[in-house]
Amino acid sequence: MDVALSKNGARVLKVFFALVVVFLYAPIVILLIFSFNNSDVPAFPLSGLTLHWYHQFLTNPDLRGALETSAIIAALSSAGAVVLGILASIALVRRRFRAKGPVSALLLSPLVIPYVVFGISLLLLFHTVGIPRSVLTVVIGHVVISLPYTILVIMPRLQQIDVSLEEAAFDLGAGRIRTFRSITLPLILPAVISAYLIAFTTSFDEYAVASFVVGSRVTFPIYLYSALRFPNQLPQVIAVAVVVITVSLLVVLAAEIGRRIAERRLGAEG
């Protein structure tokens, strides 16, 4: 008899799962509590409840500017990573060519390269080529590190699509672009949305690469790291972290619901 299927085994697994959930989400709950603490020092017992830190965050132009910069960089780099990820996935799944294995390993190599090493390499490259550090250089770096995630999300979905659907479109006179727009893209759209959100989150939270190639406009993670050195700015940093976490959870939840609805519609039409 399998131990995991026994009553005691099931209880142990439930307790273990509960401990894992508490370990993962307890820091977020504590962060939420401290964001309403009426004190400059985040410690128990609480001095009182206040919304002052949220108001201070909303009236802080530097913090709002860092959020805007990170949002712009994440939106641009995610779009670029998704476009390149679609093209790379089609080439790896639908085409036969030599050195497919080495090409696939090269595209996925940013997953195993330390971001610090990659950031230094990008800094040296941009300096050698003569490209000044700016938002563009951060976007380029984030496209490269986000590309493997988009490929790993889009490729499995593309492999599930019957190639005969595309061949039928070719037989009916549709070109490659028309076939992709009318057949392939609607079928892989849920995976594309998921890949975009993963790439957006990766770019928005990334610090190591951005710290080397960022220009005068700092990103949100860089601003947070700098603010942590000043204790008086810590409470508003906690407040904005709660806001970012809440928005991220809502976006992920909405995307997951949308993905399931899209897959159900595609399954019903199929």
C-alpha positions as CSV (number, residue, x, y, z in Angstrom):
1,M,0.0,0.0,0.0
2,D,1.3,3.4,-0.9
3,V,2.1,5.5,2.2
4,A,0.9,8.7,0.5
5,L,-2.6,7.1,-0.1
6,S,-3.0,6.1,3.6
7,K,-4.9,8.3,6.1
8,N,-1.8,9.2,8.0
9,G,0.1,9.9,4.8
10,A,-2.7,12.2,3.6
11,R,-2.6,14.1,6.9
12,V,1.1,14.5,6.7
13,L,0.9,15.8,3.1
14,K,-1.9,18.3,4.1
15,V,0.2,19.6,7.0
16,F,3.3,19.9,4.8
17,F,1.3,21.7,2.2
18,A,-0.1,24.1,4.8
19,L,3.4,24.8,6.1
20,V,4.6,25.5,2.6
21,V,1.7,27.9,2.0
22,V,2.4,29.7,5.3
23,F,6.1,29.9,4.5
24,L,5.4,31.4,1.1
25,Y,2.7,33.9,2.0
26,A,3.4,34.9,5.6
27,P,5.9,37.5,4.6
28,I,3.4,39.1,2.3
29,V,0.8,39.2,5.1
30,I,3.3,40.8,7.4
31,L,4.2,43.3,4.7
32,L,0.6,44.2,4.3
33,I,0.2,44.7,8.1
34,F,3.3,46.9,8.3
35,S,2.1,49.1,5.4
36,F,-0.7,50.4,7.8
37,N,1.6,50.8,10.8
38,N,1.7,54.4,12.2
39,S,5.4,54.3,12.9
40,D,8.7,54.7,11.0
41,V,9.9,51.4,12.4
42,P,8.2,48.2,11.1
43,A,7.9,46.3,14.3
44,F,5.4,44.7,16.6
45,P,3.4,45.9,18.5
46,L,1.9,48.3,16.0
47,S,1.7,52.0,17.0
48,G,-1.6,52.4,15.3
49,L,-3.2,52.3,11.8
50,T,-2.7,54.9,9.1
51,L,-2.9,55.5,5.4
52,H,-0.1,58.1,5.5
53,W,2.5,55.9,3.8
54,Y,0.2,55.2,0.8
55,H,-0.5,59.0,0.5
56,Q,3.3,59.6,0.7
57,F,3.9,57.1,-2.0
58,L,1.3,58.7,-4.3
59,T,2.9,62.1,-3.8
60,N,6.5,60.9,-4.3
61,P,7.5,61.9,-7.9
62,D,10.7,59.9,-7.8
63,L,9.0,56.7,-6.8
64,R,6.2,57.2,-9.3
65,G,8.8,57.9,-12.0
66,A,10.6,54.7,-11.2
67,L,7.4,52.7,-11.5
68,E,6.6,54.3,-14.8
69,T,10.1,53.5,-16.1
70,S,9.8,49.9,-15.1
71,A,6.3,49.6,-16.6
72,I,7.6,51.0,-19.9
73,I,10.6,48.8,-20.0
74,A,8.6,45.7,-19.1
75,A,5.9,46.4,-21.7
76,L,8.5,47.0,-24.5
77,S,10.8,44.1,-23.6
78,S,7.9,41.7,-23.1
79,A,6.4,42.5,-26.5
80,G,9.9,42.0,-28.1
81,A,10.5,38.8,-26.3
82,V,7.0,37.4,-27.3
83,V,7.5,38.2,-30.9
84,L,11.0,36.6,-31.0
85,G,9.6,33.7,-28.9
86,I,6.9,33.0,-31.5
87,L,9.3,33.1,-34.4
88,A,11.8,30.9,-32.5
89,S,9.1,28.4,-31.5
90,I,7.8,28.1,-35.1
91,A,11.4,27.5,-36.3
92,L,12.1,24.9,-33.7
93,V,8.8,23.1,-34.0
94,R,7.8,23.4,-37.7
95,R,11.2,23.5,-39.4
96,R,13.9,20.9,-39.9
97,F,17.4,22.1,-40.1
98,R,20.9,21.2,-38.9
99,A,22.2,22.3,-35.6
100,K,18.6,22.5,-34.2
101,G,19.9,21.3,-30.8
102,P,22.7,23.9,-30.5
103,V,20.4,26.7,-31.6
104,S,17.8,25.6,-29.0
105,A,20.5,25.5,-26.3
106,L,21.8,29.0,-27.4
107,L,18.3,30.5,-27.1
108,L,17.7,29.0,-23.7
109,S,21.2,29.7,-22.4
110,P,20.2,32.9,-20.5
111,L,18.4,30.6,-18.0
112,V,21.7,29.3,-16.8
113,I,23.9,32.4,-17.2
114,P,24.2,34.4,-13.9
115,Y,22.5,37.8,-14.4
116,V,25.5,39.6,-12.9
117,V,27.8,38.1,-15.5
118,F,25.3,38.8,-18.3
119,G,24.9,42.4,-17.1
120,I,28.7,43.0,-17.1
121,S,28.9,41.5,-20.6
122,L,26.1,43.8,-21.9
123,L,27.8,46.8,-20.3
124,L,31.1,46.0,-22.0
125,L,29.3,45.4,-25.3
126,F,27.4,48.6,-25.3
127,H,30.5,50.5,-24.3
128,T,32.5,48.9,-27.1
129,V,29.8,49.6,-29.7
130,G,29.3,53.1,-28.4
131,I,25.6,52.8,-27.3
132,P,24.9,55.0,-24.3
133,R,23.1,53.5,-21.3
134,S,19.4,54.3,-21.4
135,V,16.0,52.8,-21.3
136,L,16.8,51.1,-24.7
137,T,19.8,49.2,-23.3
138,V,17.7,47.9,-20.4
139,V,15.0,46.8,-22.9
140,I,17.5,44.9,-24.9
141,G,18.9,43.1,-21.9
142,H,15.4,42.2,-20.6
143,V,14.4,40.9,-24.1
144,V,17.3,38.5,-24.0
145,I,16.7,37.2,-20.4
146,S,12.9,36.9,-21.1
147,L,13.1,35.2,-24.4
148,P,13.7,31.6,-22.9
149,Y,10.6,31.9,-20.8
150,T,8.4,32.8,-23.8
151,I,9.9,29.9,-25.8
152,L,9.3,27.4,-23.1
153,V,5.6,28.6,-22.8
154,I,4.8,28.9,-26.5
155,M,6.6,25.8,-27.8
156,P,4.5,23.1,-26.0
157,R,1.3,24.8,-27.1
158,L,2.6,24.9,-30.7
159,Q,3.5,21.2,-30.5
160,Q,-0.1,20.4,-29.6
161,I,-1.5,22.0,-32.8
162,D,-2.0,19.5,-35.6
163,V,0.2,20.5,-38.5
164,S,-2.5,19.3,-40.9
165,L,-4.6,22.4,-40.1
166,E,-1.8,24.6,-41.5
167,E,-1.3,22.3,-44.5
168,A,-5.0,22.5,-45.3
169,A,-4.8,26.3,-45.3
170,F,-1.9,26.1,-47.7
171,D,-3.9,23.8,-50.0
172,L,-6.7,26.3,-50.0
173,G,-4.4,29.0,-51.3
174,A,-3.5,30.9,-48.1
175,G,0.0,32.2,-47.7
176,R,2.2,31.7,-44.7
177,I,1.3,35.1,-43.2
178,R,-2.5,34.5,-43.7
179,T,-2.2,31.0,-42.3
180,F,-0.4,32.2,-39.2
181,R,-2.9,35.1,-38.7
182,S,-6.0,33.0,-39.2
183,I,-5.0,29.5,-37.9
184,T,-1.8,29.4,-35.8
185,L,-2.1,32.7,-33.8
186,P,-5.7,32.1,-32.5
187,L,-4.7,28.6,-31.4
188,I,-1.6,29.7,-29.5
189,L,-3.1,33.0,-28.2
190,P,-3.6,31.7,-24.6
191,A,0.1,30.7,-24.5
192,V,1.1,34.0,-26.0
193,I,-0.8,35.9,-23.3
194,S,0.8,33.7,-20.6
195,A,4.3,34.2,-22.1
196,Y,3.8,38.0,-22.2
197,L,2.8,38.1,-18.5
198,I,5.7,36.0,-17.5
199,A,8.1,38.2,-19.5
200,F,6.5,41.3,-18.1
201,T,6.9,40.1,-14.5
202,T,10.5,39.0,-15.1
203,S,11.4,42.4,-16.6
204,F,9.5,44.5,-14.0
205,D,11.2,42.7,-11.0
206,E,14.7,42.4,-12.6
207,Y,17.6,44.2,-10.8
208,A,21.0,42.7,-11.7
209,V,21.1,43.3,-15.4
210,A,19.3,46.7,-15.1
211,S,21.8,47.9,-12.5
212,F,24.6,47.6,-15.1
213,V,23.0,49.0,-18.2
214,V,20.4,51.5,-16.8
215,G,20.8,55.2,-17.6
216,S,19.6,58.3,-15.8
217,R,16.0,56.9,-15.4
218,V,16.2,54.3,-12.6
219,T,13.9,51.3,-12.5
220,F,11.6,50.4,-9.7
221,P,13.8,47.6,-8.2
222,I,16.9,49.9,-8.3
223,Y,14.9,52.6,-6.6
224,L,13.8,50.2,-3.9
225,Y,17.3,49.0,-3.3
226,S,18.5,52.5,-2.9
227,A,15.6,53.5,-0.6
228,L,16.3,50.6,1.8
229,R,19.5,52.4,2.8
230,F,17.4,55.2,4.3
231,P,15.2,54.1,7.2
232,N,12.8,57.0,6.8
233,Q,11.8,55.8,3.3
234,L,11.2,52.2,4.4
235,P,7.5,52.6,5.3
236,Q,6.5,54.0,1.9
237,V,8.6,51.4,0.2
238,I,6.5,48.8,2.1
239,A,3.3,50.5,0.9
240,V,4.3,50.6,-2.7
241,A,5.4,46.9,-2.5
242,V,1.9,46.0,-1.3
243,V,0.4,47.9,-4.2
244,V,2.6,46.2,-6.7
245,I,1.9,42.7,-5.2
246,T,-1.8,43.3,-5.2
247,V,-1.9,44.6,-8.8
248,S,0.3,41.7,-9.9
249,L,-2.0,39.1,-8.3
250,L,-5.1,40.7,-10.0
251,V,-3.4,40.7,-13.4
252,V,-2.3,37.1,-13.1
253,L,-5.8,36.1,-11.9
254,A,-7.4,37.9,-14.7
255,A,-5.0,36.4,-17.3
256,E,-5.6,32.9,-16.0
257,I,-9.3,33.3,-16.2
258,G,-9.0,34.7,-19.7
259,R,-6.7,31.9,-20.7
260,R,-9.2,29.3,-19.5
261,I,-12.1,31.0,-21.3
262,A,-10.1,31.2,-24.5
263,E,-9.1,27.5,-24.3
264,R,-12.7,26.5,-23.7
265,R,-13.8,28.4,-26.7
266,L,-11.1,27.0,-28.9
267,G,-12.0,23.5,-27.6
268,A,-15.6,24.0,-28.3
269,E,-14.9,25.3,-31.8
270,G,-12.5,22.3,-32.4
